[in-house]
Amino acid sequence: MINKLVDKIKKQNAPIVVGLDPMMKYIPQQVCKAAFSEFGETLEGAAEAIWQYNKEIIDNIYDIVPAVKPQIAMYEQFGIEGIKAFKKTIDYCHEKDMVVIGDVKRGDIGSTSEAYAVAHLGRVAVGNSRISAFDEDFATVNPYLGSDGINPFIKVCEEEKKGIFILVKTSNPSSGEFQDQLIDGRPLYEKVGEKVAEWGAQCMGNDYSYVGAVVGATYPEMGKVLRRVMPKAYILVPGYGAQGGTGKDLVPFFNEDGLGAIVNSSRGIIAAYAKEEYARFGAEHFGEAARQAALDMIADINGAIGH
Amino acid sequence: MINKLVDKIKKQNAPIVVGLDPMMKYIPQQVCKAAFSEFGETLEGAAEAIWQYNKEIIDNIYDIVPAVKPQIAMYEQFGIEGIKAFKKTIDYCHEKDMVVIGDVKRGDIGSTSEAYAVAHLGRVAVGNSRISAFDEDFATVNPYLGSDGINPFIKVCEEEKKGIFILVKTSNPSSGEFQDQLIDGRPLYEKVGEKVAEWGAQCMGNDYSYVGAVVGATYPEMGKVLRRVMPKAYILVPGYGAQGGTGKDLVPFFNEDGLGAIVNSSRGIIAAYAKEEYARFGAEHFGEAARQAALDMIADINGAIGH
């Protein structure tokens, strides 16, 4: 799947992923109104609004953007109905041949980590059948529990040719509280980065590993170091746009081949219609606003990395 | 909810929680057979088997055990049907007045962490309504992202009088890879423990905080230190039984009042019928075997802590 991701990034010349994090406040009123009039102000109504919103955005970007990253928390808060919308979104993206990165940040140990890996990337045994549950292409994973948490994911990645992105240095202001702590003079995130390189060597695609890393756009200096520490890891870079990262901050995350990083934007794309810059589209045409914002983001990043 | 948990532990004189981690291989054949004959070897069939298995165990322990800890990964692997069984289990435990600790190990930042907190402990806004999604009483949370990940949970805990257990030192063999790394001569888990104490001071119940910690039974020496570092945090202790922890290993996790810790056992209770010790019950009576194993665990721990 890492090979497919790299191929799509090359072909579309677009090292970006759109975060499908459909908060209710981003969803245009007409979409909510239609959903609520059919299902009421219920979890089902909210899930329908999310799904219709996502579908419109996907229809407007699938031919120019290689991947989406649905954030499961935004679906999970609507319970079972929300989870159904999450699954429907994944399936629809696959129909449109997009790569799906499940931003699930799961992490546990042993058989429990294996159950998460199976849930999101693999197939579960039921009697003599083996059945996919959510079937994303990649999942994000938390490293705090060490190898016991990661190895079960790697096993499933090998079997299914799927991938993971391990949290190394997150984009938020307080990420340093633990991640930046110095161990023998070097920060914890570097130590995690070294383990990512080690884990990744076990399952390589053509040029990059099935094991990638998450490093926030808001920390370009650290991105530079981590790029060197994990040369074969694709870096998933959140924090562009709304969180403050800009095109030029992203240069250190890429390798010289112009590859090695995929930059996420969520509300900057999916709620572009609400920004002054794209107000001309109006809330009615939020899908077209998202497309324009994606095109502008691609141009910004390709301009910065000279690609 | 921490007050309710402490009250129930005192009243039942049972500082234990039963992990409802229903792996298919633990579920007696007659339960699977009945479910598969109704729904086939499908996700729905698996979910039905899980639910029937859980229900029988709950019916046999609810009057002697204060709390359950369903591990969501074991449900999530069966997709939407699995998640329905998770929710059904929570609701049934509430009917039986048990405290429910959702072992979800979620952790993200800002609005995303808030969405997880809302999903599991709070109520989500849909139009003018506010609706509960999963409605556990406690959730486990991963600290790797720092305060930005924890504060949204604390906000929801304050609003809803619910609680969290933050991973500090996990029970698995490789937990030391990152958690034991020395920072200024002291391990990372101690630093996380200090933050737990700090976060917990913001939302206190009567004697203990709404913010607790997870520390594995397999590391009693570290438990001793952490008990001192976070005197007001309830400690959720996994790793008893199957993972190797015994009654006497648990003494350091308790305060002198005989409180301050709640010890988890999962397969040691729910799959007791498969152990030689409880073979006399037979697979038909797996619920009674679970009850006996819970009684024995309570006696073992109370004996060790002299309570």
Interface residues (C-beta under 8 A of the other chain):
Chain A: D21 M23 M24 C32 F36 E41 T42 L43 G45 A46 Q71 A73 M74 E76 Q77 F78 G79 I80 G82 I83 K84 K87 K105 R106 G107 D108 I109 G110 S111 T112 S113 A115 Y116 V118 A119 V124 A125 V126 G127 N128 S129 I131 S132 A133 F134 N142 P143 Y144 L145 G146 S147 D148 G149 L167 T170 S171 N172 P173 S174 S175 G176 E177 F178 Q179 Q181 L182 I183 D184 L188 K191 V192 K195
Chain B: D21 M23 M24 C32 F36 E41 T42 L43 G45 A46 Q71 A73 M74 E76 Q77 F78 G79 I80 G82 I83 K84 K87 K105 R106 G107 D108 I109 G110 S111 T112 S113 A115 Y116 V118 A119 V124 A125 V126 G127 N128 S129 I131 S132 A133 F134 N142 P143 Y144 L145 G146 S147 D148 G149 L167 T170 S171 N172 P173 S174 S175 G176 E177 F178 Q179 Q181 L182 I183 D184 L188 K191 V192 K195
